[in-house]
Structures are given as structure tokens and as C-alpha cells.
Amino acid sequence: MADSSVADVDAQALLDEANSTSDAQGEPKFTLELDQDQKDIKEWVHGFAEGVVRPAAEEWDEREETPWPVIQEAAKIGLYSFEAVGQFWADETGLTLPIANEELFWGDAGIGMAIMGTTLAVAAIFGQGTPEQMGEWIPQCYGDADDVKLGAFCASEPDAGSDVSGIRTSAKYDEAKDEWVLNGQKAWATNGGIANVHVVIASVDRELGSRGHAAFVIPPNTPGCEQGAKVKKHGLRASHTADVHLDDCRVPGSCLLGGKEKLDERLARVREGKKAKSQAAMQTFEASRPVVGAQALGVARAAYEYALDYAKERRQFGRAIVENQSIAFDLANMKLEIDAARLLVWRAAWMGRQGHKFENAEGSMSKLKAGEVAVWVTERAIQILGGNGYTREFPVERMHRDSKIYTIFEGTSEIQQLVISRAISGFHIK
Ligand SMILES: Cc1cc2nc3c(=O)[nH]c(=O)nc-3n(C[C@H](O)[C@H](O)[C@H](O)COP(=O)(O)OP(=O)(O)OC[C@H]3O[C@@H](n4cnc5c(N)ncnc54)[C@H](O)[C@@H]3O)c2cc1C
């Protein structure tokens, strides 16, 4: 187990840094000009994506297995670590996290998710845990370069996808033993069952719907927490996705993120009919969506670049196919859409980091646009490669399969539209 006292200090320092957005000049201005730190991180992640991730992409997509050796390489250079994610996140402009994600997923989305999937669990612990819980559990999500570990975040269930208020997994408190007992079935968990640490969203009071939910850490090797069926997927196949079964799974009272006192206060407030903090939760989602959008951008940019090079090389009718206006215009529009999506992603990332209110659901806008752009651009890339694009000999076929997830997870495109339409209209659109 990692030295929790050291990790404790790191988590507290990051928390303090995150909470102080102001400096002598006030909040940083939004600028498209990257500073030297941002450029260095971009180059560093790009180098790893190009040299290590890309060459391994086809193999792990075909194997449909977690690419442990690649994750280990990422851990060796410090990219797979809380320190790296914390450093990306601490950038007060908010741009480093999306930039790093775009570069990594430019290498390959399946491997990218195998490396970044842990951050879903880490973000929950970081967002909801006490400094002690952060210090104890975050290092255990990563392990170290010699013994790499994973984290999993389990919210979705067979009957609770877009509608998380339908979560049925229950958590009952056993006061005599100061333990929580969890029962239920989680679906679609990235790293589910193979993770060292699982973060599970469970209902402590079904009558309160999503306001009765709480997040629990399931420590490594806890009896009653088992992997269910592994999902065979269309894309993102190097990333493990599985059901997780919780069967009288007992965890210590200290595994409730944020602690029992805070939960009891919140439940009492809700039962008294006072306003829950759903607005705060919504703002948190808005802030995390640009990162997912940035991953989609990485896939789109990779496919666009491949198609552009191919179109300049491939000759038909005595000329390069790019010399045909229809192909050249497609490429122009691909570039246009990617750059437009990136502007939305960076705007939302900057807003999120400054603590601005997302008046028009700008975070949802960024994820919606980037996800749809990724699907469209990768489909066009296949078209530009013709028959070759349709084969597994060329990477755009894999990129197209991978891109589709970005209109589905972390809120489907329709759910993003729902959030945006409610924000702009003030009506409770259904
Ligand atoms: C590869 C992969 C990895 C995942 N990883 C995780 C993970 O790590 N942890 C986790 O908790 N979950 C994870 N998920 C689950 C993911 O978040 C859900 O799949 C997603 O939220 C959609 O839920 P659903 O699949 O149940 O679809 P549904 O909610 O059943 O939606 C089906 C369709 O109905 C539409 N729809 C639903 N409600 C409305 C509405 N009100 N208005 C208009 N249209 C609507 C949807 O947009 C969609 O098109 C993952 C999923 C996949 C595929």
C-alpha cells in the first residue's frame, strides 16, 4: 500500500490550489496562445501517443484486452499517475487537461481510455471525498510503475443509464458494526471487476430518488464485489467494460465518501423539503464534459490527418484524389468542424476552471459538438480511403468504431441537447 501520509499532503495541496483561482492579476484571461508549460505537456503526451500508444493500437483492439504493458509504460514516465492528472487539472486556465486528453486519444482511443478510465473513479474521490479519503484511496487507484492498479466508477445500471434517478443498488447502514452493506448490479463499468478500487453510486433512500444517492469506495478484494459479464464492444475495445455485482458487500463506515455526518445533514435537508444541491451537481458535470469532448477531438484529428495524407498520395484518373474538389472540400470541412469543436471545448474548460456558471450549458455544448464531429469526420475519412478505409488494415476503420462512444457515454447526445434546451429556454423540456 502507498504511503498515505505523503499522498495526504499532495491531495490537500491540490485541493488548496484548486480552490484558489485568484492570483495578483485576478482570473487568467482566456487566450488561445498556449504558455510554455502547456506546450511542454502537449509535446510530452504527444510523444508518448506517437511512440508507444499508436504502434500498439491495432494489437490491443484485436485482442480486446486491457493493455497492461502500455499502462505500465505510461506509469513509468509518470503519465499514468495522480501527480500528472493533478498537474493537468491544476492549470488555472483549465486548458491543460483537454489538451493532454486530445493528444493521448489522438494516439488511440481504446488505449487512451484504458489509461484515463481510472480518472473517473479518482474524480469522484477527489470531488466528494475528505482529504483523508483522497490520501488513502487515490494512490491505490494507480498503484505504481512496478505494480499498476486501476480504478472503476460504477453509476450505470441495467435500468438506470440516462436516468440515474433509477439507480436501485442499495446501501444500508449497519450501525452496530459501523459498516455499509451494498446490494445491486452495476452495468457498463469501465475497468469493472479488474480495478483495485471501485467507486459505487448507491441509494441510501430510494424515496428521495437521485437526492438519496451516495458514493462509496469498495476497497480491493472486498468479498461480495464481483465482476459480471464482460461486454464485447463495437469500439474502444482495448478498454475493459463489464457488469459489477454487489452481493451483501460490506465496507467500513469510513468508505462513504464525504462521511456520514455530511450525508445525514444532506438527507435531513432534503426530507425537510429544502432545495437539494442538484444545481451544484449539474455544474460539476458541465465542468467535466469538455474533457470527454477533447478525447473525441483527438480521434477526429487523427482520422482527418490520416485522410489528408492519403488523399495527397492516392492517385486516380491521373491525379491525386485530393485534387478533386469534392474530396478537398470534405477535408476542408473536417478541419473546420474539428477546430470549431475545439473552441467550444476550450471555452467550457476555461469556464469550468474559473468557476463560471454555465448559463447556456456550454459544457454540454462542447461534448455534444465534439462527439458528433468525431463520428462524422471518421466516417468521411473512411470514404476518402475508399475500400482501404473499410478494412482493418487501415486505422480509420478503428477510429470510426471508437468515435461512436462519444455520442453515448458521459451523457448521450440527446441528453446533452436536453440540458442545453432547458438552459436556454428555462422550460423543463422532456
Ligand atoms: C463503453 C462504455 C463505457 C461506459 N463506462 C461507464 C462507466 O465507467 N461508469 C458508468 O457508470 N457508466 C458507464 N457507461 C454507461 C453510459 O454512461 C450509458 O451507456 C449512457 O449513460 C447511456 O445510458 P443507456 O446505455 O442506458 O441508454 P438509455 O438511457 O437507455 O438511452 C437509450 C436512448 O434513448 C435516448 N434517451 C433516453 N432518455 C431520453 C430523453 N429524456 N430524451 C431523449 N432521448 C432520450 C438516449 O439518448 C439513447 O439514444 C459506459 C457505457 C459504454 C458503452
The ligand as a Tripos MOL2 file, in Angstrom:
@<TRIPOS>MOLECULE
LIG
   53    58     1     0     0
SMALL
NO_CHARGES

@<TRIPOS>ATOM
      1 C1        -18.0290    1.6980  -23.4900 C.3       1 LIG1
      2 C2        -18.8520    2.2190  -22.3700 C.ar      1 LIG1
      3 C3        -18.2380    2.5900  -21.1830 C.ar      1 LIG1
      4 C4        -19.0020    3.0700  -20.1240 C.ar      1 LIG1
      5 N1        -18.3850    3.3560  -18.9290 N.ar      1 LIG1
      6 C5        -19.1500    3.6600  -17.8560 C.ar      1 LIG1
      7 C6        -18.5400    3.7870  -16.5500 C.ar      1 LIG1
      8 O1        -17.3200    3.6600  -16.3880 O.2       1 LIG1
      9 N2        -19.3500    4.0150  -15.4900 N.ar      1 LIG1
     10 C7        -20.7000    4.1610  -15.6260 C.ar      1 LIG1
     11 O2        -21.3670    4.3890  -14.6340 O.2       1 LIG1
     12 N3        -21.3010    4.0510  -16.8370 N.ar      1 LIG1
     13 C8        -20.5600    3.8040  -17.9520 C.ar      1 LIG1
     14 N4        -21.1520    3.6530  -19.1840 N.ar      1 LIG1
     15 C9        -22.6070    3.7910  -19.3030 C.3       1 LIG1
     16 C10       -23.0360    5.0190  -20.0710 C.3       1 LIG1
     17 O3        -22.8580    6.1700  -19.2900 O.3       1 LIG1
     18 C11       -24.5080    4.8130  -20.5270 C.3       1 LIG1
     19 O4        -24.4730    3.8310  -21.5490 O.3       1 LIG1
     20 C12       -25.1490    6.0790  -21.0210 C.3       1 LIG1
     21 O5        -25.3520    6.9710  -19.9510 O.3       1 LIG1
     22 C13       -26.4840    5.8270  -21.7050 C.3       1 LIG1
     23 O6        -27.3160    5.0170  -20.9300 O.3       1 LIG1
     24 P1        -28.0190    3.7290  -21.5730 P.3       1 LIG1
     25 O7        -26.9790    2.9700  -22.2940 O.co2     1 LIG1
     26 O8        -28.7650    3.0350  -20.5160 O.co2     1 LIG1
     27 O9        -29.0120    4.3040  -22.6690 O.3       1 LIG1
     28 P2        -30.5140    4.7980  -22.4200 P.3       1 LIG1
     29 O10       -30.5450    5.7390  -21.2790 O.co2     1 LIG1
     30 O11       -31.4110    3.6020  -22.3700 O.co2     1 LIG1
     31 O12       -30.8050    5.6000  -23.7560 O.3       1 LIG1
     32 C14       -31.1950    4.9460  -24.9710 C.3       1 LIG1
     33 C15       -31.5340    6.0190  -25.9970 C.3       1 LIG1
     34 O13       -32.6340    6.8160  -25.5240 O.3       1 LIG1
     35 C16       -32.2680    8.1800  -25.5240 C.3       1 LIG1
     36 N5        -32.9300    8.8600  -24.4030 N.ar      1 LIG1
     37 C17       -33.0030    8.4680  -23.1050 C.ar      1 LIG1
     38 N6        -33.6810    9.3800  -22.3810 N.ar      1 LIG1
     39 C18       -34.0230   10.3710  -23.2380 C.ar      1 LIG1
     40 C19       -34.7090   11.6130  -23.0870 C.ar      1 LIG1
     41 N7        -35.1760   12.0220  -21.9180 N.pl3     1 LIG1
     42 N8        -34.8930   12.3870  -24.1950 N.ar      1 LIG1
     43 C20       -34.4100   11.9980  -25.3940 C.ar      1 LIG1
     44 N9        -33.7320   10.8370  -25.5980 N.ar      1 LIG1
     45 C21       -33.5400   10.0470  -24.5210 C.ar      1 LIG1
     46 C22       -30.7500    8.1740  -25.3590 C.3       1 LIG1
     47 O14       -30.1700    9.3920  -25.8100 O.3       1 LIG1
     48 C23       -30.3610    6.9860  -26.2250 C.3       1 LIG1
     49 O15       -30.3050    7.3780  -27.5660 O.3       1 LIG1
     50 C24       -20.4090    3.2100  -20.2750 C.ar      1 LIG1
     51 C25       -21.0190    2.8540  -21.4750 C.ar      1 LIG1
     52 C26       -20.2650    2.3550  -22.5100 C.ar      1 LIG1
     53 C27       -20.9610    1.9370  -23.7850 C.3       1 LIG1
@<TRIPOS>BOND
     1     1     2 1
     2     2     3 ar
     3     2    52 ar
     4     3     4 ar
     5     4     5 ar
     6     4    50 ar
     7     5     6 ar
     8     6     7 ar
     9     6    13 1
    10     7     8 2
    11     7     9 ar
    12     9    10 ar
    13    10    11 2
    14    10    12 ar
    15    12    13 ar
    16    13    14 ar
    17    14    15 1
    18    14    50 ar
    19    15    16 1
    20    16    17 1
    21    16    18 1
    22    18    19 1
    23    18    20 1
    24    20    21 1
    25    20    22 1
    26    22    23 1
    27    23    24 1
    28    24    25 2
    29    24    26 1
    30    24    27 1
    31    27    28 1
    32    28    29 2
    33    28    30 1
    34    28    31 1
    35    31    32 1
    36    32    33 1
    37    33    34 1
    38    33    48 1
    39    34    35 1
    40    35    36 1
    41    35    46 1
    42    36    37 ar
    43    36    45 ar
    44    37    38 ar
    45    38    39 ar
    46    39    40 ar
    47    39    45 ar
    48    40    41 1
    49    40    42 ar
    50    42    43 ar
    51    43    44 ar
    52    44    45 ar
    53    46    47 1
    54    46    48 1
    55    48    49 1
    56    50    51 ar
    57    51    52 ar
    58    52    53 1
@<TRIPOS>SUBSTRUCTURE
     1 LIG1         1 GROUP 0 **** ****
